[in-house]
Amino acid sequence: MGKSSILILGAGLMQKPAILSAKELGLKVFVIDADDKAVCVKKADVFKQIDLKDKEGILEYATELKSKENLACVFTAGTDFSSSVSYVSQKLGFASHSYEAALNASIKTQMRECFEKFNVPSPAFVRVEEKDIGPFLLKKIREKMDFPLVVKPVDNMGARGCRMVRSIIEFDPAIKAAVQASRTGVAIVEEYMEGPEYSIDALIYNNTMTITGFAERHICYPPYFIEVGHTMPAILEKDVHDQLISVFALGAKALGLTCGAAKADIKFTSKGPMIGEIAARLSGGYMSGWTYPYASDFNLTKQAIVIACGQEPTDLFLKRKPVPFTPSELCKDSEEPYKLFEIECTRISAERAWMSIPGTVEYIENIEDFTDKAVFDFLPRATVNLGRDVDFPRNNVEKCGNIIAVSHNREIAIKAAENAVSNVFITLAPNNDRTERFLANNSLQDEKEFPPSAYGELSLKDFSSIFGVLEKDASALKNIPEFLKSADYINKVDWNYNTITQTAEKFDILRPKHPAIDARKFWRAVIRGGLQAAVYVSDSTRG
């Protein structure tokens, strides 16, 4: 490609594969971000501090680069700002989705309107502004749909401001939080779709759509939608697989996507495939830049940049195979919108997140070193630093980090990822009000079941048999109460994949020397908050 250059929006970790891929293509890499301390700033050839919301400022800078640096394209991955990419690209004559299509794929109400217009299966919805909030709003919404509902901002990603609403008491706080999380002060209320969820990446070029990643999403912890990981490729019946791809294609066509990346979050419900969202960019969450390349030996980020530069994506053509267009019953009369292809995976990638209970970080360590060769990446979040507050996540940017494991065997990949997560440990500062409130189960009024307990809720009766203390320096493993050894508990795992037995074993490793601890308080802490809570109670107990 000669001495052309690229402008990449975002200097976070999700943009690292784009920066490296652009350099492999021989491009000079210009990167912009509002944060001049973002983790990939130093990987750019040239960095400039520009807020990604400032599309006019980005256009001005890109115009200068086109004149002086032979700018060939504008690009992003894993950010909210694909519409800024299209806006600048359209103004400068670069290959991209149209600005209108990118807005359709960025603003959730416009997206739903497009799906409705073209009969693409998706949930019923109502648009809500702050001025709409009042005593009659819920009545208006329930005339169209019933509980459970999903409330989210129209223009945010990472599940920020997004939650399930299961009752009247949860409705007002959820609406206010979603409006507040929206850059434009607008929320959307949707009917809840029941069914397994999948993430699908694709590249659209010359009226073709090539699937470049098809993963199972693992969503937990209602009323929030926390992705605790994904596994690629998804395992499902071929007919279901083809229906999901076909409905994704119908949705992308309805939005007007024509040239570049697209990603879908889509469920298979009792009615068939229904689209959650489609974005006009490559996915974040380590899928497009990590797990898919590991599983397929195909760098889709590089091919997306080739398309953005107005070049033929020849590697894409060489590896893809045709997929039949198989619309679901909800859209069986639809005509094929693109020629459909897929690049298949030859290995399995498993990504899993690790999380913390509320508190303040005092220390981070690995209980065991990662000796498993299946573990490819240990990716702590930059925001989880010593002295920083952590919380149980209510969205996908509040998780503490991620592990990625890869194998030709599905069980080995999953087990390796989960074992690695189970051995990451965050020591919390003792005597902390936030941790104490969590252990006391003092949740917000509309969050009575959140954050969840590590091993489920236990009654006072369950603890009535526990007396005395866990003696000074005594082994927790040798003193597990009998009722916690029962079939009801022995196989339960917490959010970081530890059983109660493993929690006790690891407590003995982390705190072989500890003061005498009230036994009932100790085991209550284990049930509520797992290993972190056990160590916290020990550290907060004066010997």
C-alpha positions in Angstrom: 0.0 0.0 0.0 3.0 2.3 -0.2 3.4 5.2 2.2 -0.2 5.7 2.9 -1.5 6.4 6.4 -4.5 5.5 8.6 -6.4 7.4 11.3 -7.6 5.1 14.1 -10.2 6.4 16.6 -9.3 5.2 20.1 -6.1 4.3 21.8 -7.5 1.7 24.3 -6.7 -1.9 24.4 -9.5 -2.8 22.0 -7.7 -0.8 19.3 -4.4 -2.6 19.7 -5.1 -5.2 17.0 -6.0 -2.4 14.5 -2.8 -0.5 15.3 -0.7 -3.6 14.8 -2.5 -4.7 11.7 -2.2 -1.3 10.1 1.6 -1.4 10.7 1.7 -4.9 9.2 0.1 -3.4 6.1 2.8 -0.7 5.9 0.6 2.1 6.9 1.7 5.1 9.0 -0.6 5.0 12.0 -2.2 8.2 13.4 -4.3 7.6 16.6 -6.6 9.9 18.4 -8.3 9.7 21.8 -9.5 12.1 24.5 -7.2 10.2 27.0 -3.6 10.9 26.4 -2.7 8.2 28.9 -4.6 5.4 27.1 -2.8 2.1 27.0 -2.0 2.1 23.3 -0.9 5.8 22.9 2.7 4.8 22.6 2.0 2.2 19.9 0.9 4.9 17.5 3.4 6.5 15.1 1.7 9.8 15.9 -0.9 10.4 18.7 -3.1 13.5 18.9 -5.5 14.2 21.8 -9.0 14.7 20.3 -12.3 13.8 21.9 -13.9 11.0 19.8 -17.3 12.8 20.2 -15.9 15.8 18.3 -16.6 14.6 14.7 -15.9 18.1 13.3 -12.5 18.2 15.0 -11.8 14.7 13.7 -12.8 15.8 10.2 -10.5 18.8 10.4 -7.5 16.6 11.5 -8.3 13.9 8.9 -8.5 16.6 6.1 -5.0 17.8 7.2 -3.7 14.2 7.1 -5.2 13.5 3.7 -3.4 16.6 2.3 0.0 16.0 4.1 0.2 12.3 5.0 -1.6 10.5 2.1 -4.4 9.4 4.5 -6.1 6.3 3.0 -8.8 5.6 5.6 -10.4 6.2 9.0 -11.0 3.2 11.2 -12.2 2.1 14.6 -12.9 -1.1 16.5 -14.6 -1.7 19.9 -15.7 2.0 20.4 -19.0 3.8 20.3 -17.9 6.0 17.4 -18.4 4.1 14.1 -20.7 6.9 13.0 -17.8 9.4 13.4 -15.7 7.1 11.1 -18.4 7.1 8.5 -19.0 10.9 8.8 -15.4 11.7 8.1 -14.9 8.9 5.5 -18.0 10.1 3.6 -16.7 13.7 3.6 -13.3 12.7 2.4 -14.4 10.1 -0.2 -13.0 7.0 1.7 -14.7 3.6 1.6 -17.1 3.1 4.5 -20.7 2.5 5.4 -22.7 5.7 4.8 -23.1 8.1 7.7 -26.9 7.5 7.7 -26.3 3.7 7.9 -23.8 4.2 10.7 -26.2 6.3 12.7 -28.9 3.6 12.2 -26.5 1.2 13.7 -25.5 3.5 16.6 -28.8 4.9 17.8 -31.0 2.1 19.1 -34.3 3.7 18.4 -33.4 4.3 14.7 -32.1 0.8 14.6 -35.5 -0.6 15.8 -37.4 1.6 13.4 -35.3 0.2 10.5 -36.0 -3.3 11.6 -39.7 -2.6 12.0 -39.9 -1.0 8.5 -38.2 -4.0 6.8 -39.9 -6.7 9.0 -36.7 -7.9 10.6 -37.3 -9.9 13.8 -36.6 -7.7 16.9 -38.3 -6.8 20.1 -41.1 -4.2 20.5 -39.9 -0.9 21.8 -40.8 2.6 23.1 -38.5 5.6 23.0 -38.3 7.6 26.2 -36.9 11.1 26.9 -36.4 12.7 30.3 -39.6 14.8 29.7 -41.6 11.6 29.3 -40.8 10.3 32.8 -43.9 10.5 34.9 -46.8 8.5 36.4 -48.3 7.5 33.1 -45.1 6.3 31.3 -45.3 2.8 32.6 -49.0 2.5 31.7 -48.2 3.6 28.1 -45.4 1.0 27.9 -47.4 -1.8 29.3 -50.1 -1.3 26.7 -47.5 -2.5 24.2 -45.5 -5.0 26.3 -45.3 -6.5 29.7 -42.7 -7.4 32.3 -39.9 -8.3 32.1 -38.7 -5.2 30.2 -35.2 -4.2 29.1 -34.2 -0.5 29.6 -31.0 0.9 28.1 -29.6 4.2 26.7 -30.0 4.6 23.0 -26.4 5.5 22.3 -24.0 3.6 24.6 -22.2 0.3 24.6 -20.8 -2.2 27.1 -24.2 -2.7 28.7 -23.7 0.7 30.5 -27.1 1.9 31.8 -28.7 -1.3 30.7 -30.8 -3.6 32.9 -33.8 -5.8 33.1 -37.0 -4.4 34.8 -39.0 -7.1 36.4 -41.5 -5.1 38.5 -43.0 -1.7 39.0 -40.5 -0.8 41.8 -37.6 -1.3 39.4 -39.0 0.8 36.6 -38.4 4.4 37.6 -34.8 3.9 38.8 -33.9 2.0 35.6 -35.4 4.7 33.3 -33.5 7.5 35.1 -30.2 5.6 35.0 -30.6 4.8 31.3 -31.4 8.4 30.5 -28.5 9.6 32.5 -26.1 7.1 30.8 -27.2 8.4 27.3 -25.2 11.1 25.6 -28.4 12.5 24.2 -30.7 11.9 27.2 -32.8 9.3 25.5 -33.5 5.7 26.6 -35.3 2.8 24.9 -37.6 0.3 26.6 -37.9 -3.1 24.9 -39.6 -6.4 25.5 -37.3 -9.0 27.0 -36.2 -11.8 24.6 -35.8 -15.2 26.3 -33.2 -17.5 24.7 -29.5 -18.2 24.2 -27.5 -15.3 23.0 -24.8 -15.1 20.3 -22.3 -12.6 19.0 -21.5 -12.6 15.3 -18.9 -10.5 13.5 -18.9 -10.0 9.7 -17.3 -8.1 6.9 -19.6 -6.6 4.2 -18.1 -5.9 0.8 -19.4 -5.7 -2.7 -22.9 -7.0 -1.7 -21.4 -10.0 0.2 -21.4 -10.7 3.9 -18.7 -12.9 5.3 -19.1 -14.2 8.9 -15.8 -13.8 10.7 -16.7 -15.0 14.2 -19.7 -16.7 15.7 -19.6 -17.0 19.5 -21.8 -18.1 22.4 -22.2 -15.2 24.9 -22.4 -16.1 28.6 -24.7 -13.5 30.2 -25.3 -13.6 34.0 -26.4 -11.7 37.1 -29.8 -10.2 36.5 -31.2 -7.6 36.6 -28.0 -6.6 34.7 -26.6 -8.2 31.6 -23.0 -9.1 32.5 -21.1 -11.0 29.8 -18.9 -13.3 31.9 -17.3 -14.6 28.8 -17.8 -16.1 25.3 -16.9 -19.3 23.7 -16.0 -19.6 20.0 -17.2 -21.2 17.8 -20.8 -21.6 19.0 -22.1 -25.1 19.0 -25.7 -25.4 17.6 -27.7 -27.1 15.0 -26.9 -26.1 11.4 -30.4 -24.9 10.6 -30.3 -22.6 13.7 -26.8 -21.5 12.8 -27.9 -20.6 9.2 -31.1 -18.9 10.4 -29.2 -16.6 12.8 -26.8 -15.6 10.1 -29.6 -14.9 7.7 -31.5 -12.7 10.1 -28.3 -10.8 10.9 -27.9 -10.2 7.1 -31.5 -9.0 6.9 -30.9 -6.6 9.8 -27.6 -5.3 8.3 -29.3 -4.7 5.0 -32.2 -2.9 6.7 -29.7 -0.5 8.4 -28.1 0.2 5.0 -24.6 -1.3 5.8 -22.7 -1.7 2.6 -18.9 -1.5 3.1 -17.0 -2.4 6.2 -17.5 -4.3 9.5 -20.7 -5.3 11.3 -21.4 -7.1 14.5 -24.6 -8.5 15.9 -25.9 -9.6 19.3 -28.7 -11.9 18.5 -30.9 -14.4 20.4 -32.6 -17.6 19.4 -36.0 -17.4 21.0 -39.1 -19.5 20.9 -40.1 -17.4 17.9 -36.8 -18.0 16.2 -33.9 -15.5 15.8 -34.4 -12.0 17.1 -31.8 -9.2 16.9 -30.7 -7.4 20.0 -28.3 -5.0 18.3 -26.2 -4.6 15.2 -23.2 -2.2 15.2 -21.3 -0.9 12.2 -17.9 -1.9 13.5 -15.9 -4.9 14.7 -16.8 -6.2 18.1 -15.1 -5.3 21.3 -14.9 -7.8 24.2 -11.7 -9.4 22.8 -13.7 -11.2 20.1 -12.6 -9.7 16.8 -9.0 -8.9 17.9 -8.2 -12.0 20.0 -10.5 -15.0 20.2 -11.5 -15.2 16.5 -7.9 -14.9 15.1 -6.8 -17.5 17.6 -9.6 -19.9 16.6 -9.4 -19.3 12.9 -5.8 -18.2 12.0 -7.5 -15.3 10.2 -6.8 -11.6 10.9 -10.2 -10.0 10.2 -9.1 -6.7 11.5 -6.4 -6.5 8.8 -9.0 -7.3 6.2 -11.4 -4.7 7.5 -8.6 -2.1 7.2 -7.9 -3.3 3.6 -11.6 -2.7 2.8 -11.5 0.7 4.5 -8.5 1.6 2.3 -10.6 0.9 -0.8 -8.6 -2.3 -1.7 -9.8 -5.8 -2.6 -9.8 -8.1 0.6 -8.1 -11.0 -1.2 -7.4 -13.0 1.9 -11.1 -12.9 2.7 -11.9 -14.3 -0.7 -9.4 -17.2 -0.3 -10.7 -18.6 3.0 -14.5 -18.1 3.0 -17.1 -20.7 2.2 -20.7 -20.2 1.1 -23.5 -20.2 3.6 -27.2 -20.8 2.5 -29.7 -18.1 3.1 -32.2 -19.6 5.6 -34.6 -17.0 7.0 -36.7 -17.9 10.0 -40.5 -18.3 10.1 -40.8 -14.6 11.0 -39.2 -13.5 7.8 -39.5 -16.5 5.5 -40.6 -14.5 2.5 -37.5 -12.3 2.5 -35.1 -12.3 -0.4 -31.4 -12.9 0.2 -29.9 -9.4 1.0 -26.2 -10.3 0.4 -24.3 -13.4 -0.8 -23.4 -15.1 2.4 -20.1 -16.7 3.3 -18.3 -17.8 6.5 -14.7 -18.4 7.5 -14.8 -21.4 9.9 -12.8 -21.9 13.1 -10.3 -24.8 13.5 -9.8 -24.3 17.2 -11.8 -23.3 20.3 -11.3 -20.0 22.1 -12.7 -19.4 25.5 -12.7 -16.0 27.1 -13.7 -15.6 30.7 -13.9 -12.5 33.0 -12.8 -12.2 36.6 -14.7 -10.1 39.1 -14.5 -8.6 42.6 -16.9 -7.9 45.4 -17.1 -4.2 46.5 -14.1 -2.7 48.2 -10.7 -1.1 47.6 -7.8 -2.9 45.9 -4.9 -3.5 48.2 -3.0 -6.2 46.3 -3.4 -8.4 43.1 -1.8 -11.7 42.8 -2.0 -15.1 41.1 -2.5 -17.9 43.6 -0.9 -20.3 41.1 1.2 -19.4 38.1 -0.3 -19.9 34.7 1.6 -23.0 33.5 -1.2 -24.3 31.3 -0.1 -23.8 27.7 -3.8 -23.3 26.7 -3.8 -20.0 28.5 -2.9 -17.4 25.9 -3.7 -14.1 27.6 -4.1 -12.6 31.0 -5.7 -9.2 30.6 -6.3 -7.1 33.7 -8.2 -3.9 33.2 -6.2 -0.7 33.5 -8.7 0.7 35.9 -8.1 -2.0 38.5 -5.1 -0.6 40.2 -3.9 -0.5 43.8 -5.9 1.9 45.9 -8.8 2.0 43.4 -12.4 1.1 44.3 -13.8 -2.0 42.7 -17.4 -3.2 42.6 -19.4 -6.2 41.5 -20.1 -5.3 37.8 -23.3 -3.7 36.7 -22.0 -3.4 33.1 -19.2 -4.9 31.0 -16.7 -2.2 31.7 -16.6 -2.8 35.4 -15.2 -6.3 35.3 -11.7 -6.7 36.7 -10.0 -8.5 33.8 -10.2 -11.3 31.3 -8.5 -14.6 30.5 -8.3 -16.2 27.1 -7.5 -19.9 26.5 -7.3 -21.8 23.2 -7.3 -25.4 22.3 -8.4 -27.9 19.7 -10.5 -29.4 22.5 -13.5 -27.5 23.7 -13.5 -28.8 27.2 -9.8 -28.1 27.6 -10.1 -24.5 26.4 -13.0 -23.8 28.8 -11.4 -25.5 31.7 -8.1 -23.7 31.2 -9.8 -20.3 31.1 -11.9 -21.0 34.2 -9.0 -22.4 36.2 -6.9 -19.4 35.4 -9.7 -17.0 36.5 -10.1 -19.0 39.7 -6.5 -18.4 40.6 -6.5 -14.6 40.1 -7.0 -12.9 43.5 -7.6 -9.3 44.6 -6.9 -8.6 48.2 -9.2 -5.9 49.5 -8.3 -3.3 52.1 -9.7 -4.3 55.6 -12.4 -2.5 57.5 -14.0 -1.0 54.4 -17.6 0.4 54.6 -18.4 -0.7 51.1 -17.3 -4.3 51.7 -19.0 -4.4 55.1 -22.3 -3.3 53.4 -21.9 -6.0 50.8 -21.3 -8.7 53.5 -24.3 -7.4 55.4 -26.4 -7.8 52.2 -27.5 -4.1 52.4 -28.5 -3.7 48.7 -30.3 -0.8 47.2 -34.1 -0.8 47.4 -34.5 -1.8 43.8 -31.6 -4.3 43.9 -32.6 -6.7 46.6 -31.0 -9.6 44.9 -27.9 -7.8 43.7 -25.0 -8.2 44.0 -25.7 -12.0 44.3 -24.1 -14.2 46.9 -21.2 -16.3 45.8 -22.9 -19.6 46.8 -26.6 -18.6 47.1 -28.7 -17.4 50.0 -28.6 -19.4 53.2 -31.1 -19.2 56.1 -30.3 -18.6 59.7 -31.2 -22.3 60.3 -28.3 -23.4 58.1 -25.8 -21.6 60.4 -27.4 -22.6 63.7 -25.0 -25.5 64.0 -21.9 -23.3 63.7 -20.4 -22.3 67.1 -17.1 -21.0 68.4 -14.2 -19.8 66.4 -11.9 -20.8 63.5 -8.9 -21.2 65.7 -5.7 -19.1 65.2 -3.8 -20.4 62.1 -6.3 -23.3 61.8 -7.0 -24.8 58.4 -10.3 -23.7 56.8 -10.3 -26.8 54.6 -10.3 -29.0 57.7 -13.1 -27.1 59.3 -15.7 -26.8 56.6 -19.2 -27.1 58.3 -20.9 -30.4 57.5 -23.9 -28.8 55.8 -21.6 -27.1 53.3 -20.3 -30.6 52.3 -23.8 -31.7 51.2 -25.0 -32.2 47.7 -26.7 -28.8 47.8 -23.4 -27.0 48.0 -20.4 -29.2 47.2 -20.5 -28.6 43.4 -21.5 -25.0 43.4 -19.0 -22.5 42.0 -18.8 -18.8 42.6 -18.4 -16.1 39.9 -14.7 -16.9 39.7 -15.2 -20.6 39.3 -14.2 -21.7 42.8 -16.1 -24.4 44.8 -16.4 -24.0 48.6 -13.7 -26.6 49.0 -11.4 -24.8 46.6 -12.1 -21.5 48.4 -11.1 -23.1 51.7 -7.9 -24.6 50.2 -6.9 -21.3 48.7 -7.7 -19.4 52.0 -5.2 -21.8 53.6 -2.6 -20.9 51.0 -3.2 -17.1 51.2 -3.6 -16.9 55.0 -1.8 -19.8 56.6 -1.3 -17.4 59.5 -4.5 -15.7 60.7 -6.1 -14.6 63.9 -8.9 -16.6 65.6 -12.1 -15.7 63.7 -15.7 -16.0 64.7 -16.6 -19.2 62.8 -20.2 -18.2 62.0 -19.0 -14.8 60.7 -16.2 -16.5 58.6 -18.5 -19.0 56.9 -21.2 -16.5 56.3 -18.6 -14.3 54.5 -17.5 -17.3 52.4 -21.1 -18.0 51.3 -21.7 -14.3 50.6 -18.5 -13.3 49.0 -16.3 -16.3 48.4 -12.5 -16.3 48.8 -12.2 -12.5 48.8 -14.7 -12.2 51.6 -12.9 -14.9 53.6 -9.6 -13.2 53.4 -11.2 -9.8 54.0 -12.8 -11.0 57.3 -9.5 -12.5 58.4 -7.6 -9.3 57.6 -10.2 -7.2 59.4 -10.2 -9.3 62.5 -7.8 -8.1 65.2 -5.7 -10.9 66.6 
